[in-house]
Amino acid sequence: MPDERRKEVQTPPPAFGPGPAPGRGPGHRFSHPSAKPKDLRNTLRRLWKYFSSYKSMLAGVFFLIFISSIISVVSPLLIKKAIDDYIVPGKFAGLVYVIFAMVLLYVLNSVFAYLQGYGMMKISQQVVFNIRNDMFAKLQRLPVKIFDTRAHGDLMSRLTNDIDVVNNTVNASVTSIFSSTITLVGSAIVMLLISPILTACTLLVVPLMFFLTNLIAKNTRKYFSQNQKLLGKLNGIIEEDITGQKVIKVFTREEKEINKFIEINRDLTRVGTKAQILSGVIPPLMNMLNNFAFIIVAAAGGYLALKGSVSVGVIASFVQYARQFVRPLNELANQFNQLQSAFAAAERVFEIMDEEKEKENEKDAIELASIKGEVEFKNVWFSYKQGEMVLKDVSFHAKPGQTIALVGPTGAGKTTIVNLLTRFYDIDRGQILIDGIDIRKIKRESLRKSLGIVLQDTYLFSESVMENIRYGKLTATDDEVIKAAKIANAHEFIKHLPHGYKTVLTDGGADLSQGQRQLLALARAILSSPAILILDEATSNIDTRTEKHVEDAMLKLMQGRTSFVIAHRLSTIRNADLILVINNGQIVEQGTHEELLQKRGFYYNLYMSQFAVV
Ligand SMILES: Nc1ncnc2c1ncn2[C@@H]1O[C@H](COP(=O)(O)OP(=O)(O)OP(=O)(O)O)[C@@H](O)[C@H]1O
């Protein structure tokens, strides 16, 4: 595998996500206009599947929302009652009861609001906990192909940002939409019952409100869309510059990078300011329209009161209703946009969950008990992309305990042979046999357990050295780990680390040299003691002393095991029992070093060009 691809595994997560989650900023009401769900019904159905596990809790929350919305709807009636029945006629004793009832209702409302928020938060946290777990479990079951073809930053952002968006929005929006709807409908009904004329007066501002907000929204949407794009660009630069720091420094491109960043940052600020200024017009505008409604109700109410057709209490309660009516309308429009973003985010999460898993083992797949290590490729054909054959009719036979060197120019297909042996990818045609058994008939886990892989750029986890070696065999004791490290010639350098075996590695072992990382990988492989070994020899970055250690450890590891070595060292190639010379996806020659040299063919030329000087 070319180094770039291998290194991609260690790429850090994107500096920021694809953009801010909706609802985090003044412009949130028009957030992410492009983020519309493609198949809303399906997304809803799948979200419901997660929520349905908490049906009774949900029912409780909705009951509380229902009650508190009803309280909001009836409270203004108490104002009417207080004015008409007690204040105007001067019955102050009764007024005390009404005031008491109002206080009680408002307190109850607050308590219910807290309980419903608490319940909904619990449910959404639990739902997100489950989605996150399912997504991560799915990630572990995905075939290597997905990781080879999808941007890792994208996968990470789905697992973190998108799930976060779902969490935040579901938590806030679902309750808000439900309570807004009830308050809206309830208020409308009560208003109609009290005074149809004043209701009509209140509704007068609604079309104006929709017209104006839509007009502004259309323009802001354009700016927010540009804002998102520029933000994406800016994040891309940050991500690239962090990952490619060394390249930037070596080519002294800091100044150029800074200027590039400033330019985009300036555009982002310009567009962002416009978007925010425009959307900032909405709240005062709403306020103004609200006040208009208030004036219309007061004027019409005053006129009707003078005529004696409505009471002062009705006007007072109507002022309250007018406010109660316009606010949820506004809220519903906001929440609708946010929900759309959340559904789109949920869709992106489900998309990964829908990716096809690594195929199940065949029904009659067997467990490998103890294997001798005979490996045979029989007329194997393989393509990563349909129609582009990468391996063409590859056949070879490795006897137990033999060392097989894979040599050939870059891109020839050496790593691909390894990818097939491990069943990271399945072949198109032909057969791969281990001890005479087709590997498709062997359980994947069992097959992989019998293989040990040491790559040039080994992945180490951000754990202690001890745990990193133990990764090869989880049941190994500390003594066994240390013994393996000694065989791998890693003990000496580990001893000199600040905390010895307890030293915690950072960033995939970035604080170790490449040679040291390889020694740890060798110790790991020694501990797992596989029957078949796959080794990728280091080509560079290792000092001669460490290289000697690595070579020595590899030789010890290879003893008595069938070993495939992507070979770069002349000594390995010379000592191999079988050399497979691969070019352009085909085995062009095979045999021992002497046999191949005598042939004076492809290998001879390769050898002369690479090693003759040495
Ligand atoms: N995941 C992939 N998807 C598509 N094409 C791939 C993939 N991996 C490798 N290839 C292609 O398959 C061919 C063989 O690649 P392979 O990695 O096996 O070469 P290699 O001999 O190991 O090269 P190197 O010595 O440079 O690591 C190349 O043309 C490469 O571009």
The ligand as an SDF file (V2000), in Angstrom:
LIG
                    3D

 31 33  0  0  0  0  0  0  0  0999 V2000
   -8.0240    0.7250   -2.0300 N   0  0  0  0  0  0  0  0  0  0  0  0
   -7.7200    0.8330   -3.3260 C   0  0  0  0  0  0  0  0  0  0  0  0
   -8.6700    1.2220   -4.2010 N   0  0  0  0  0  0  0  0  0  0  0  0
   -8.3820    1.3230   -5.5160 C   0  0  0  0  0  0  0  0  0  0  0  0
   -7.1880    1.0610   -6.0570 N   0  0  0  0  0  0  0  0  0  0  0  0
   -6.2110    0.6570   -5.2410 C   0  0  0  0  0  0  0  0  0  0  0  0
   -6.4140    0.5320   -3.8330 C   0  0  0  0  0  0  0  0  0  0  0  0
   -5.2640    0.1140   -3.2780 N   0  0  0  0  0  0  0  0  0  0  0  0
   -4.3610   -0.0080   -4.3020 C   0  0  0  0  0  0  0  0  0  0  0  0
   -4.9240    0.3210   -5.4680 N   0  0  0  0  0  0  0  0  0  0  0  0
   -4.2720    0.2650   -6.7990 C   0  0  0  0  0  0  0  0  0  0  0  0
   -3.8580   -1.0650   -7.0150 O   0  0  0  0  0  0  0  0  0  0  0  0
   -2.5670   -1.1040   -7.6130 C   0  0  0  0  0  0  0  0  0  0  0  0
   -1.6280   -1.9600   -6.7680 C   0  0  0  0  0  0  0  0  0  0  0  0
   -1.4060   -1.3030   -5.5340 O   0  0  0  0  0  0  0  0  0  0  0  0
   -0.5670   -1.9370   -4.3400 P   0  0  0  0  0  0  0  0  0  0  0  0
   -0.7720   -1.0780   -3.1430 O   0  0  0  0  0  0  0  0  0  0  0  0
   -0.9000   -3.3730   -4.2000 O   0  0  0  0  0  0  0  0  0  0  0  0
    0.9280   -1.7750   -4.8820 O   0  0  0  0  0  0  0  0  0  0  0  0
    2.2920   -2.1160   -4.1730 P   0  0  0  0  0  0  0  0  0  0  0  0
    3.0070   -3.0520   -5.0680 O   0  0  0  0  0  0  0  0  0  0  0  0
    2.0670   -2.5620   -2.7800 O   0  0  0  0  0  0  0  0  0  0  0  0
    2.9970   -0.6910   -4.2040 O   0  0  0  0  0  0  0  0  0  0  0  0
    4.0310   -0.0250   -3.1270 P   0  0  0  0  0  0  0  0  0  0  0  0
    5.3010   -0.7710   -3.2010 O   0  0  0  0  0  0  0  0  0  0  0  0
    4.1750    1.3660   -3.6540 O   0  0  0  0  0  0  0  0  0  0  0  0
    3.3550   -0.0760   -1.7840 O   0  0  0  0  0  0  0  0  0  0  0  0
   -2.1160    0.3380   -7.7630 C   0  0  0  0  0  0  0  0  0  0  0  0
   -2.3350    0.7210   -9.0950 O   0  0  0  0  0  0  0  0  0  0  0  0
   -3.0130    1.1070   -6.8360 C   0  0  0  0  0  0  0  0  0  0  0  0
   -3.2750    2.3840   -7.3430 O   0  0  0  0  0  0  0  0  0  0  0  0
  1  2  1  0
  2  3  1  0
  2  7  2  0
  3  4  2  0
  4  5  1  0
  5  6  2  0
  6  7  1  0
  6 10  1  0
  7  8  1  0
  8  9  2  0
  9 10  1  0
 10 11  1  0
 11 12  1  0
 11 30  1  0
 12 13  1  0
 13 14  1  0
 13 28  1  0
 14 15  1  0
 15 16  1  0
 16 17  2  0
 16 18  1  0
 16 19  1  0
 19 20  1  0
 20 21  2  0
 20 22  1  0
 20 23  1  0
 23 24  1  0
 24 25  2  0
 24 26  1  0
 24 27  1  0
 28 29  1  0
 28 30  1  0
 30 31  1  0
M  END
$$$$
